[in-house]
Amino acid sequence: MTKSPTIKNCEAGDVFAYKIEQDEEYKGRYLLYIRCIVDEYEKEYQDESDDREDTLLTYRVKLTNDCKVPSSQKELDELPYIKLRYFTYERRHFPLSGKKTYEQLLEERKDIKFYPDEYGYLYCYITDIYKPKNIKKFEYLGNYNLKTPIKEYLPFTYMHVEMSSFKYIEENMLKYYRDFNLKQAYCYTKEGNKEIRENARRDVEFSLRLEKLMNSGKIKFDIRNRKLNYWSESLYGNDVAEDLRSDYKKFYNRSVKNGTSNQEMIDELIDYYEEYLEDPLDEPIFWMILANEQMKKKELTKEQKEKGLKAIEEDLENWKDEEVFNDRKAVLNKLKKKLETYECKE
């Protein structure tokens, strides 16, 4: 008897069903994981290490309309894919390669079609499953040649594909569905869309100025900064900061609705960002952004203020060898001044 594929060991087109158990609104329905293989990502992943033996586990995800497991190709194709990440149209060619100029990248990619929506966003539907656990919870449904999303955006490096943690599999996937498919995220508000698009334009301008300096020989800098993983020196110019800003609003609104305390909400966020808080590069960003967001809501406590100020010094230490250190320092000095003069709630 042939052994059924597992979520960690399968082929392109294999479909697995995961029953939702915790979320009250979607309880009993299924997340469907469809194995997809992007050759460019696979090659890049293997090139990261010559002796790498593991596989890049990339999937697209669908959500069932009810509590029934689809039983045919037609039923599967009719279900919506979950939008797992958005990119502004301005950043469509990011990250820059560091080896080719922006103009060269534009020429190289001139035949690629992009499909921004009315908000100017492009959507990625692929997730990289990080250290799969509880694989027995995934029911194998079979292998299907399903239609791919019509207006899918594929980042130019697997490093910018959404990474899924199995610890929060339901919460994460349903958050993406609510945020992007149902358009409940801050980025769809008039204020949010304006802020995000303006930041994107500034980030592109910053990167092009940096590229010009690189090409002139005035500085030596690899724009593929994998150590810090930022696209600009601004406070929110990296993935962790942007994600936390979005998540903070979600956790704050839920806290107000449920009547939980500010500290309980912070504890939930800390638990949610557990993996980031174990990283010496990401941890300072977490505490700085948390302090800034709490300050906006007039909820900043003395403890969070102290952690935010300490994080500023730690973050600057991480940036000390960067050519744009002084720019980053100027940004964080503004935050430092705001924190120092802020009167915390007792």
Secondary structure, 3 states (H helix, E strand, C coil): CCCCCECCECCCCEEEEEECCCCCCCCCCEEEEEECCCHHHHHHHHHCCCCCCCCCCEEEEEECCCCCCCCCHHHHHHCCECCCEEEEHHHCCCCCCCCCCHHHHHHHCCCCCCCCCCCCEEEECEEEEECCCCHHHEEEEEECCCCCCCCECCCCCHHHCEEEEHHHHHHHHHHHHHHHHCCCCHHHCHHHHHHHHHHHHHHHHHHHHHHHHHHHCCCCCCCCCCCCCECCCCCCCEHHHHHHHHHHHHHHHHHHHHCCCHHHHHHHHHHHCHHHHCCCCHHHHHHHHHHHHHHHCCCCCHHHHHHHHHHHHHHHHHHCCCCCHHHHHHHHHHHHHHHHHCCCCC
